[in-house]
Amino acid sequence: QLQLVESGGGLVQPGGSLRLSCAVSGFTLDYDAVGWFRQTPGKEREGVSCISRSGDSRTYRDSVKGRFTISRDNAKNTVYLQMNSLQPEDTAVYYCYGFSTYGQGTQVTVSS
């Protein structure tokens, strides 16, 4: 059974960092591109970043370019999102997406 399980969220002050992880089970990670989305109450879910099957191609939404880095470790079946210089507007539930499936999400709160 396919499962994507996010972890690593939490409360951080503005300017701080977090690293999110997405552990994939039930499927071999390198079969698909994987992405991160985020959502805040009352707003639509938005794409944050995506990485290709091989990891050679990565895309980011403009507001996180230069601050966030997506990576994948196919041997560990895990995808990461390193988030630096976090700002209050980055506060959201972050979801991993792959194989047409979302994980359950992890809350990221940026606040002083």
C-alpha positions as CSV (number, residue, x, y, z in Angstrom):
1,Q,0.0,0.0,0.0
2,L,1.4,3.4,-1.0
3,Q,2.1,5.8,1.8
4,L,3.8,9.2,1.9
5,V,4.6,10.3,5.5
6,E,5.8,13.8,6.2
7,S,7.8,14.9,9.2
8,G,10.0,17.7,10.4
9,G,7.4,20.5,10.8
10,G,7.2,22.7,13.8
11,L,7.4,26.2,15.2
12,V,10.3,28.3,14.2
13,Q,11.2,32.0,14.5
14,P,11.4,34.2,11.4
15,G,14.8,33.7,9.8
16,G,15.0,30.1,11.1
17,S,15.3,26.8,9.3
18,L,13.5,23.5,9.1
19,R,14.0,20.4,7.1
20,L,11.0,18.4,6.0
21,S,11.2,14.7,5.1
22,C,8.8,12.6,3.1
23,A,9.2,8.9,3.6
24,V,7.6,6.8,0.8
25,S,6.6,3.2,1.3
26,G,4.8,0.8,-0.9
27,F,6.4,2.1,-4.1
28,T,9.9,2.7,-5.3
29,L,10.6,6.4,-5.2
30,D,12.5,6.7,-8.4
31,Y,9.4,5.7,-10.4
32,D,8.0,9.2,-10.2
33,A,8.7,12.9,-9.8
34,V,7.8,14.1,-6.3
35,G,6.7,17.5,-5.1
36,W,5.9,19.6,-2.0
37,F,2.7,21.6,-1.7
38,R,1.4,23.8,1.1
39,Q,-2.0,25.1,2.2
40,T,-3.3,27.6,4.7
41,P,-6.8,27.9,5.9
42,G,-9.2,29.4,3.4
43,K,-6.7,29.2,0.5
44,E,-6.1,26.7,-2.2
45,R,-3.2,24.2,-2.0
46,E,-0.2,25.6,-3.9
47,G,2.9,24.0,-5.3
48,V,6.1,24.8,-3.6
49,S,8.7,22.7,-5.3
50,C,9.1,19.6,-7.5
51,I,12.0,17.3,-8.3
52,S,12.3,14.9,-11.2
53,R,12.8,11.2,-11.0
54,S,16.5,11.4,-11.4
55,G,16.9,14.6,-9.3
56,D,18.4,16.5,-12.2
57,S,15.5,18.9,-12.6
58,R,14.1,21.0,-9.8
59,T,11.5,23.7,-9.8
60,Y,10.4,26.2,-7.2
61,R,7.7,28.8,-6.8
62,D,9.1,32.3,-7.0
63,S,8.5,33.1,-3.4
64,V,10.8,30.4,-2.1
65,K,13.6,30.5,-4.7
66,G,16.9,30.9,-3.0
67,R,15.5,29.9,0.4
68,F,14.2,26.3,-0.1
69,T,16.0,23.3,-1.6
70,I,14.3,20.1,-2.6
71,S,16.3,16.8,-2.7
72,R,15.7,13.1,-2.9
73,D,17.5,10.0,-1.7
74,N,16.1,7.2,-3.8
75,A,18.1,4.6,-1.8
76,K,16.2,5.7,1.3
77,N,12.9,6.3,-0.5
78,T,12.8,9.8,1.0
79,V,12.4,13.3,-0.3
80,Y,13.5,16.4,1.6
81,L,12.7,20.1,1.7
82,Q,15.3,22.2,3.3
83,M,13.7,25.5,4.2
84,N,15.9,28.4,5.2
85,S,15.2,32.1,6.0
86,L,11.7,31.2,6.9
87,Q,9.1,34.0,7.0
88,P,5.6,34.2,8.6
89,E,4.1,33.9,5.1
90,D,5.6,30.4,4.9
91,T,3.3,29.2,7.6
92,A,1.2,26.4,6.3
93,V,0.6,22.7,6.3
94,Y,3.1,21.2,3.9
95,Y,2.2,18.1,1.9
96,C,4.4,15.7,0.0
97,Y,2.9,14.6,-3.4
98,G,3.8,11.7,-5.6
99,F,2.2,8.8,-7.5
100,S,-1.0,10.8,-7.5
101,T,-1.1,10.7,-3.8
102,Y,-0.7,13.3,-1.0
103,G,0.7,12.6,2.4
104,Q,-1.1,13.6,5.6
105,G,0.8,16.9,5.9
106,T,3.0,18.5,8.5
107,Q,2.4,21.9,10.1
108,V,5.0,24.6,9.7
109,T,4.5,27.7,11.8
110,V,6.8,30.7,11.5
111,S,6.3,33.2,14.3
112,S,8.2,35.2,16.9
